[in-house]
Amino acid sequence: MRYAEVTTPAQAVTEVTARVEDRLCTLRWRWPDGVQAVCIHKGAAEGPEREALPPSGMKLYTREEYKANNGYRDRMDDIGLVSYTIYARIEDSGETLLLKQTEGANQITVSAGKARIYYSVSQKKPIFGKQKTVHMTITAEVPVPKDVLCYVKKRGGYPASREDGVLFPFVQDFAAGRNTLPPIEIGKEDFVRIFFTDGRKYGQYYELVPE
């Protein structure tokens, strides 16, 4: 099985639509005349170039299955943006070909939703002494790499953003579930808050929620 280029509009998969409900994605599309099966690739929206994808890793789906199920249904256990690419599958001189389309009509990108990250920051301020102890917990619905989050310390009030104070990285990844971090000591007039390291990037995949 190998790739080949679409040579006529009649060979192209078109009118791809997607509906996501209760983390179940239903894909529908217009089948090319005479095509009895397609191969479907699912991957991250920022994944590798489609022509580099190995055909063996795709889902074979027949026209009969499509009619019986009124589309193609896929359980979405991912987070963030997911891309589906549908390739017409044909036989030519005894060889199986997957037809590539350059205009992108056989692709669609859908949102699989965001995983929630709950965070808590508490502090204990002694009556005497120049420092106070800060306790932080991270409770995540999925494993979260340490580079996703940071904490910021500011003197005289809580920081409003990751640039509003001194930024500190976390040193370990966060497991799914509750993560209790080692306490830290800060000055009595310092305050700490947790932020995304890159809100535009990681905000597509996670929702940061205070407890």
Buried (B, 14 or more C-beta within 10 A) or exposed (E): EEBBEBEEEEBBBBEBEBEBEEEEBBBEBEBBEEBEBBBBBBBBBEBEEBEEBEBEEBEEBEEEEBEEEEBBEBEBEBBBBBBBBBBBBBEEEEEBBBBBBEEEBBBBEBBBBBBBBBBBBEBEEEEEEEEBBBBBBBBBBBEBEEEBBBBBBBEEEBBEEBEBBEBEEBEEEBEEEEBEBEEBEBEEEBBBBBBBBEEEEBEBBBBBEEE
